[in-house]
Amino acid sequence: MHIKDFNEDHLDHEVQMAKSDLLELAKNAMQTYKLLAERYSEERGLPDWVQTKVTKADDYMQSVRKYLEHKEDNTLC
Protein backbone atom coordinates (compact mmCIF):
# COMPACT_ATOMS: atom_id res chain seq x y z
CA MET A 1 0.00 0.00 0.00
CA HIS A 2 1.26 3.44 -0.89
CA ILE A 3 0.55 6.66 0.95
CA LYS A 4 -1.56 7.87 -1.98
CA ASP A 5 -3.77 4.78 -1.48
CA PHE A 6 -4.44 5.68 2.15
CA ASN A 7 -7.73 7.41 2.83
CA GLU A 8 -10.35 7.79 5.53
CA ASP A 9 -11.92 4.44 4.60
CA HIS A 10 -8.80 2.63 5.79
CA LEU A 11 -8.85 4.11 9.29
CA ASP A 12 -9.96 1.68 11.95
CA HIS A 13 -10.64 4.31 14.63
CA GLU A 14 -8.48 2.65 17.28
CA VAL A 15 -8.33 5.70 19.53
CA GLN A 16 -12.10 6.19 19.62
CA MET A 17 -12.64 2.48 20.24
CA ALA A 18 -10.11 2.49 23.09
CA LYS A 19 -11.75 5.56 24.65
CA SER A 20 -15.16 3.93 24.42
CA ASP A 21 -13.83 0.71 25.96
CA LEU A 22 -12.19 2.70 28.78
CA LEU A 23 -15.47 4.44 29.60
CA GLU A 24 -17.19 1.05 29.82
CA LEU A 25 -14.32 -0.24 31.95
CA ALA A 26 -14.69 2.72 34.32
CA LYS A 27 -18.45 2.15 34.60
CA ASN A 28 -17.95 -1.56 35.28
CA ALA A 29 -15.26 -0.81 37.84
CA MET A 30 -17.54 1.59 39.73
CA GLN A 31 -20.48 -0.84 39.63
CA THR A 32 -18.25 -3.65 40.85
CA TYR A 33 -16.82 -1.46 43.61
CA LYS A 34 -20.35 -0.57 44.78
CA LEU A 35 -21.38 -4.24 44.79
CA LEU A 36 -18.35 -5.14 46.88
CA ALA A 37 -18.95 -2.26 49.28
CA GLU A 38 -22.63 -3.09 49.70
CA ARG A 39 -22.63 -6.88 49.75
CA TYR A 40 -19.22 -8.16 50.80
CA SER A 41 -17.10 -7.94 53.89
CA GLU A 42 -13.71 -9.24 54.91
CA GLU A 43 -15.52 -11.93 56.87
CA ARG A 44 -17.47 -13.03 53.80
CA GLY A 45 -14.45 -12.82 51.52
CA LEU A 46 -14.22 -13.38 47.79
CA PRO A 47 -13.46 -16.40 45.67
CA ASP A 48 -9.82 -16.51 44.64
CA TRP A 49 -10.68 -16.27 40.93
CA VAL A 50 -12.48 -12.93 41.53
CA GLN A 51 -9.47 -11.38 43.23
CA THR A 52 -7.23 -12.75 40.48
CA LYS A 53 -9.37 -11.11 37.76
CA VAL A 54 -9.36 -7.77 39.60
CA THR A 55 -5.59 -7.94 40.01
CA LYS A 56 -5.07 -8.80 36.34
CA ALA A 57 -7.36 -5.98 35.19
CA ASP A 58 -5.43 -3.50 37.33
CA ASP A 59 -2.11 -4.82 36.04
CA TYR A 60 -3.26 -4.57 32.42
CA MET A 61 -4.47 -1.00 32.87
CA GLN A 62 -1.25 0.04 34.60
CA SER A 63 0.71 -1.41 31.67
CA VAL A 64 -1.33 0.56 29.15
CA ARG A 65 -1.06 3.78 31.16
CA LYS A 66 2.69 3.42 31.62
CA TYR A 67 3.14 2.72 27.91
CA LEU A 68 1.13 5.79 26.95
CA GLU A 69 2.95 7.96 29.49
CA HIS A 70 6.32 6.76 28.21
CA LYS A 71 5.26 7.23 24.58
CA GLU A 72 4.02 10.75 25.40
CA ASP A 73 7.28 11.63 27.17
CA ASN A 74 9.29 10.52 24.14
CA THR A 75 7.23 12.55 21.67
CA LEU A 76 7.66 15.74 23.72
CA CYS A 77 11.46 15.61 23.40
N, CA, C and O atoms as a GROMACS GRO file, in nm:
protein
  308
    1MET      N    1   0.085  -0.118   0.000
    1MET     CA    2   0.000   0.000   0.000
    1MET      C    3   0.089   0.124   0.000
    1MET      O    4   0.188   0.130   0.073
    2HIS      N    5   0.053   0.218  -0.081
    2HIS     CA    6   0.126   0.344  -0.089
    2HIS      C    7   0.048   0.452  -0.013
    2HIS      O    8  -0.072   0.439   0.011
    3ILE      N    9   0.119   0.557   0.023
    3ILE     CA   10   0.055   0.666   0.095
    3ILE      C   11  -0.062   0.722   0.014
    3ILE      O   12  -0.165   0.757   0.072
    4LYS      N   13  -0.048   0.732  -0.117
    4LYS     CA   14  -0.156   0.787  -0.198
    4LYS      C   15  -0.282   0.700  -0.193
    4LYS      O   16  -0.392   0.747  -0.220
    5ASP      N   17  -0.264   0.570  -0.159
    5ASP     CA   18  -0.377   0.478  -0.148
    5ASP      C   19  -0.449   0.490  -0.014
    5ASP      O   20  -0.559   0.437   0.002
    6PHE      N   21  -0.388   0.557   0.081
    6PHE     CA   22  -0.444   0.568   0.215
    6PHE      C   23  -0.552   0.675   0.216
    6PHE      O   24  -0.530   0.787   0.170
    7ASN      N   25  -0.668   0.642   0.268
    7ASN     CA   26  -0.773   0.741   0.283
    7ASN      C   27  -0.854   0.710   0.408
    7ASN      O   28  -0.826   0.614   0.480
    8GLU      N   29  -0.953   0.791   0.432
    8GLU     CA   30  -1.035   0.779   0.553
    8GLU      C   31  -1.098   0.641   0.567
    8GLU      O   32  -1.119   0.594   0.679
    9ASP      N   33  -1.129   0.576   0.456
    9ASP     CA   34  -1.192   0.444   0.460
    9ASP      C   35  -1.103   0.339   0.525
    9ASP      O   36  -1.153   0.238   0.576
   10HIS      N   37  -0.973   0.361   0.524
   10HIS     CA   38  -0.880   0.263   0.578
   10HIS      C   39  -0.854   0.281   0.728
   10HIS      O   40  -0.790   0.196   0.791
   11LEU      N   41  -0.904   0.389   0.786
   11LEU     CA   42  -0.885   0.411   0.929
   11LEU      C   43  -0.971   0.314   1.008
   11LEU      O   44  -1.086   0.289   0.972
   12ASP      N   45  -0.916   0.260   1.115
   12ASP     CA   46  -0.996   0.168   1.196
   12ASP      C   47  -1.040   0.230   1.328
   12ASP      O   48  -1.097   0.161   1.412
   13HIS      N   49  -1.014   0.356   1.348
   13HIS     CA   50  -1.064   0.431   1.463
   13HIS      C   51  -1.024   0.368   1.596
   13HIS      O   52  -1.106   0.355   1.687
   14GLU      N   53  -0.898   0.329   1.607
   14GLU     CA   54  -0.848   0.265   1.728
   14GLU      C   55  -0.860   0.352   1.851
   14GLU      O   56  -0.898   0.304   1.959
   15VAL      N   57  -0.829   0.480   1.837
   15VAL     CA   58  -0.833   0.570   1.953
   15VAL      C   59  -0.975   0.583   2.006
   15VAL      O   60  -0.997   0.571   2.127
   16GLN      N   61  -1.071   0.606   1.918
   16GLN     CA   62  -1.210   0.619   1.961
   16GLN      C   63  -1.259   0.489   2.025
   16GLN      O   64  -1.329   0.492   2.127
   17MET      N   65  -1.223   0.376   1.967
   17MET     CA   66  -1.264   0.248   2.024
   17MET      C   67  -1.204   0.228   2.163
   17MET      O   68  -1.272   0.181   2.254
   18ALA      N   69  -1.077   0.263   2.179
   18ALA     CA   70  -1.011   0.249   2.309
   18ALA      C   71  -1.078   0.340   2.412
   18ALA      O   72  -1.100   0.300   2.526
   19LYS      N   73  -1.109   0.463   2.373
   19LYS     CA   74  -1.175   0.556   2.465
   19LYS      C   75  -1.311   0.504   2.506
   19LYS      O   76  -1.348   0.513   2.623
   20SER      N   77  -1.386   0.450   2.412
   20SER     CA   78  -1.516   0.393   2.442
   20SER      C   79  -1.503   0.274   2.537
   20SER      O   80  -1.579   0.262   2.634
   21ASP      N   81  -1.407   0.187   2.509
   21ASP     CA   82  -1.383   0.072   2.596
   21ASP      C   83  -1.343   0.116   2.737
   21ASP      O   84  -1.384   0.055   2.836
   22LEU      N   85  -1.262   0.221   2.746
   22LEU     CA   86  -1.219   0.270   2.878
   22LEU      C   87  -1.336   0.327   2.957
   22LEU      O   88  -1.342   0.311   3.079
   23LEU      N   89  -1.428   0.394   2.890
   23LEU     CA   90  -1.547   0.444   2.960
   23LEU      C   91  -1.630   0.328   3.014
   23LEU      O   92  -1.678   0.334   3.127
   24GLU      N   93  -1.646   0.223   2.935
   24GLU     CA   94  -1.720   0.105   2.982
   24GLU      C   95  -1.645   0.039   3.097
   24GLU      O   96  -1.707  -0.007   3.194
   25LEU      N   97  -1.514   0.033   3.088
   25LEU     CA   98  -1.432  -0.024   3.195
   25LEU      C   99  -1.451   0.054   3.325
   25LEU      O  100  -1.465  -0.004   3.432
   26ALA      N  101  -1.451   0.187   3.314
   26ALA     CA  102  -1.469   0.272   3.432
   26ALA      C  103  -1.607   0.250   3.494
   26ALA      O  104  -1.620   0.242   3.616
   27LYS      N  105  -1.710   0.240   3.409
   27LYS     CA  106  -1.845   0.215   3.460
   27LYS      C  107  -1.851   0.079   3.530
   27LYS      O  108  -1.906   0.068   3.640
   28ASN      N  109  -1.795  -0.023   3.467
   28ASN     CA  110  -1.795  -0.156   3.528
   28ASN      C  111  -1.717  -0.158   3.658
   28ASN      O  112  -1.758  -0.223   3.754
   29ALA      N  113  -1.606  -0.086   3.662
   29ALA     CA  114  -1.526  -0.081   3.784
   29ALA      C  115  -1.605  -0.017   3.898
   29ALA      O  116  -1.602  -0.066   4.011
   30MET      N  117  -1.675   0.093   3.869
   30MET     CA  118  -1.754   0.159   3.972
   30MET      C  119  -1.870   0.071   4.019
   30MET      O  120  -1.897   0.063   4.139
   31GLN      N  121  -1.938   0.006   3.926
   31GLN     CA  122  -2.048  -0.084   3.963
   31GLN      C  123  -1.997  -0.200   4.047
   31GLN      O  124  -2.061  -0.240   4.145
   32THR      N  125  -1.884  -0.254   4.010
   32THR     CA  126  -1.825  -0.365   4.085
   32THR      C  127  -1.782  -0.320   4.224
   32THR      O  128  -1.803  -0.390   4.323
   33TYR      N  129  -1.723  -0.202   4.232
   33TYR     CA  130  -1.682  -0.146   4.361
   33TYR      C  131  -1.805  -0.131   4.452
   33TYR      O  132  -1.801  -0.169   4.569
   34LYS      N  133  -1.913  -0.076   4.398
   34LYS     CA  134  -2.035  -0.057   4.478
   34LYS      C  135  -2.091  -0.191   4.526
   34LYS      O  136  -2.133  -0.202   4.641
   35LEU      N  137  -2.091  -0.292   4.438
   35LEU     CA  138  -2.138  -0.424   4.479
   35LEU      C  139  -2.054  -0.481   4.593
   35LEU      O  140  -2.107  -0.536   4.689
   36LEU      N  141  -1.924  -0.466   4.581
   36LEU     CA  142  -1.835  -0.514   4.688
   36LEU      C  143  -1.861  -0.439   4.818
   36LEU      O  144  -1.868  -0.500   4.925
   37ALA      N  145  -1.874  -0.308   4.808
   37ALA     CA  146  -1.895  -0.226   4.928
   37ALA      C  147  -2.027  -0.258   4.995
   37ALA      O  148  -2.037  -0.258   5.118
   38GLU      N  149  -2.130  -0.285   4.915
   38GLU     CA  150  -2.263  -0.308   4.970
   38GLU      C  151  -2.286  -0.452   5.017
   38GLU      O  152  -2.359  -0.473   5.114
   39ARG      N  153  -2.226  -0.548   4.951
   39ARG     CA  154  -2.263  -0.688   4.975
   39ARG      C  155  -2.154  -0.777   5.033
   39ARG      O  156  -2.182  -0.889   5.076
   40TYR      N  157  -2.032  -0.729   5.036
   40TYR     CA  158  -1.922  -0.816   5.080
   40TYR      C  159  -1.847  -0.753   5.196
   40TYR      O  160  -1.842  -0.630   5.210
   41SER      N  161  -1.791  -0.838   5.276
   41SER     CA  162  -1.710  -0.794   5.389
   41SER      C  163  -1.585  -0.881   5.393
   41SER      O  164  -1.576  -0.982   5.323
   42GLU      N  165  -1.490  -0.841   5.475
   42GLU     CA  166  -1.370  -0.924   5.491
   42GLU      C  167  -1.407  -1.061   5.546
   42GLU      O  168  -1.344  -1.161   5.512
   43GLU      N  169  -1.509  -1.065   5.631
   43GLU     CA  170  -1.552  -1.193   5.687
   43GLU      C  171  -1.609  -1.284   5.579
   43GLU      O  172  -1.584  -1.405   5.577
   44ARG      N  173  -1.686  -1.225   5.489
   44ARG     CA  174  -1.747  -1.303   5.380
   44ARG      C  175  -1.643  -1.344   5.277
   44ARG      O  176  -1.645  -1.457   5.227
   45GLY      N  177  -1.552  -1.254   5.247
   45GLY     CA  178  -1.445  -1.282   5.152
   45GLY      C  179  -1.491  -1.290   5.008
   45GLY      O  180  -1.608  -1.267   4.976
   46LEU      N  181  -1.397  -1.324   4.922
   46LEU     CA  182  -1.422  -1.338   4.779
   46LEU      C  183  -1.359  -1.467   4.730
   46LEU      O  184  -1.260  -1.514   4.787
   47PRO      N  185  -1.414  -1.526   4.627
   47PRO     CA  186  -1.346  -1.640   4.567
   47PRO      C  187  -1.211  -1.596   4.510
   47PRO      O  188  -1.195  -1.482   4.465
   48ASP      N  189  -1.116  -1.685   4.513
   48ASP     CA  190  -0.982  -1.651   4.464
   48ASP      C  191  -0.984  -1.602   4.319
   48ASP      O  192  -0.911  -1.510   4.284
   49TRP      N  193  -1.068  -1.664   4.235
   49TRP     CA  194  -1.068  -1.627   4.093
   49TRP      C  195  -1.114  -1.482   4.075
   49TRP      O  196  -1.070  -1.416   3.981
   50VAL      N  197  -1.201  -1.432   4.164
   50VAL     CA  198  -1.248  -1.293   4.153
   50VAL      C  199  -1.132  -1.198   4.181
   50VAL      O  200  -1.109  -1.104   4.106
   51GLN      N  201  -1.061  -1.223   4.288
   51GLN     CA  202  -0.947  -1.138   4.322
   51GLN      C  203  -0.841  -1.144   4.213
   51GLN      O  204  -0.778  -1.042   4.182
   52THR      N  205  -0.821  -1.260   4.156
   52THR     CA  206  -0.723  -1.275   4.048
   52THR      C  207  -0.762  -1.190   3.927
   52THR      O  208  -0.677  -1.125   3.867
   53LYS      N  209  -0.890  -1.191   3.890
   53LYS     CA  210  -0.937  -1.111   3.776
   53LYS      C  211  -0.920  -0.962   3.803
   53LYS      O  212  -0.880  -0.887   3.714
   54VAL      N  213  -0.951  -0.918   3.925
   54VAL     CA  214  -0.936  -0.777   3.960
   54VAL      C  215  -0.789  -0.737   3.952
   54VAL      O  216  -0.755  -0.631   3.899
   55THR      N  217  -0.703  -0.822   4.004
   55THR     CA  218  -0.558  -0.794   4.001
   55THR      C  219  -0.507  -0.788   3.858
   55THR      O  220  -0.429  -0.699   3.824
   56LYS      N  221  -0.550  -0.880   3.775
   56LYS     CA  222  -0.507  -0.880   3.634
   56LYS      C  223  -0.556  -0.754   3.562
   56LYS      O  224  -0.480  -0.692   3.487
   57ALA      N  225  -0.681  -0.717   3.584
   57ALA     CA  226  -0.736  -0.598   3.519
   57ALA      C  227  -0.655  -0.475   3.558
   57ALA      O  228  -0.624  -0.391   3.474
   58ASP      N  229  -0.622  -0.463   3.687
   58ASP     CA  230  -0.543  -0.350   3.734
   58ASP      C  231  -0.404  -0.352   3.670
   58ASP      O  232  -0.353  -0.249   3.626
   59ASP      N  233  -0.345  -0.469   3.664
   59ASP     CA  234  -0.211  -0.482   3.604
   59ASP      C  235  -0.214  -0.443   3.457
   59ASP      O  236  -0.126  -0.371   3.410
   60TYR      N  237  -0.314  -0.491   3.384
   60TYR     CA  238  -0.326  -0.457   3.242
   60TYR      C  239  -0.341  -0.306   3.222
   60TYR      O  240  -0.276  -0.248   3.135
   61MET      N  241  -0.425  -0.244   3.302
   61MET     CA  242  -0.447  -0.100   3.287
   61MET      C  243  -0.323  -0.020   3.324
   61MET      O  244  -0.293   0.081   3.259
   62GLN      N  245  -0.250  -0.064   3.426
   62GLN     CA  246  -0.125   0.004   3.460
   62GLN      C  247  -0.026  -0.007   3.345
   62GLN      O  248   0.046   0.089   3.315
   63SER      N  249  -0.020  -0.122   3.281
   63SER     CA  250   0.071  -0.141   3.167
   63SER      C  251   0.037  -0.047   3.054
   63SER      O  252   0.126   0.014   2.994
   64VAL      N  253  -0.090  -0.034   3.022
   64VAL     CA  254  -0.134   0.056   2.915
   64VAL      C  255  -0.100   0.200   2.951
   64VAL      O  256  -0.045   0.274   2.869
   65ARG      N  257  -0.134   0.240   3.074
   65ARG     CA  258  -0.106   0.378   3.116
   65ARG      C  259   0.043   0.409   3.111
   65ARG      O  260   0.083   0.513   3.060
   66LYS      N  261   0.124   0.319   3.163
   66LYS     CA  262   0.269   0.342   3.162
   66LYS      C  263   0.323   0.350   3.021
   66LYS      O  264   0.410   0.433   2.992
   67TYR      N  265   0.272   0.265   2.930
   67TYR     CA  266   0.314   0.271   2.791
   67TYR      C  267   0.280   0.407   2.731
   67TYR      O  268   0.364   0.471   2.667
   68LEU      N  269   0.156   0.452   2.751
   68LEU     CA  270   0.113   0.579   2.694
   68LEU      C  271   0.191   0.696   2.755
   68LEU      O  272   0.227   0.790   2.684
   69GLU      N  273   0.216   0.691   2.885
   69GLU     CA  274   0.295   0.796   2.949
   69GLU      C  275   0.436   0.800   2.891
   69GLU      O  276   0.489   0.907   2.861
   70HIS      N  277   0.497   0.683   2.875
   70HIS     CA  278   0.632   0.676   2.821
   70HIS      C  279   0.635   0.724   2.676
   70HIS      O  280   0.724   0.799   2.637
   71LYS      N  281   0.536   0.682   2.598
   71LYS     CA  282   0.526   0.723   2.458
   71LYS      C  283   0.509   0.875   2.451
   71LYS      O  284   0.572   0.941   2.368
   72GLU      N  285   0.425   0.930   2.536
   72GLU     CA  286   0.402   1.075   2.540
   72GLU      C  287   0.530   1.149   2.576
   72GLU      O  288   0.562   1.250   2.515
   73ASP      N  289   0.604   1.099   2.675
   73ASP     CA  290   0.728   1.162   2.717
   73ASP      C  291   0.829   1.166   2.602
   73ASP      O  292   0.902   1.264   2.586
   74ASN      N  293   0.834   1.059   2.523
   74ASN     CA  294   0.929   1.052   2.414
   74ASN      C  295   0.892   1.142   2.296
   74ASN      O  296   0.979   1.186   2.223
   75THR      N  297   0.763   1.169   2.278
   75THR     CA  298   0.723   1.255   2.167
   75THR      C  299   0.738   1.403   2.202
   75THR      O  300   0.742   1.488   2.113
   76LEU      N  301   0.748   1.434   2.332
   76LEU     CA  302   0.766   1.574   2.372
   76LEU      C  303   0.912   1.619   2.357
   76LEU      O  304   0.938   1.739   2.354
   77CYS      N  305   1.004   1.526   2.349
   77CYS     CA  306   1.146   1.561   2.340
   77CYS      C  307   1.182   1.615   2.204
   77CYS      O  308   1.298   1.650   2.180
   0.00000   0.00000   0.00000
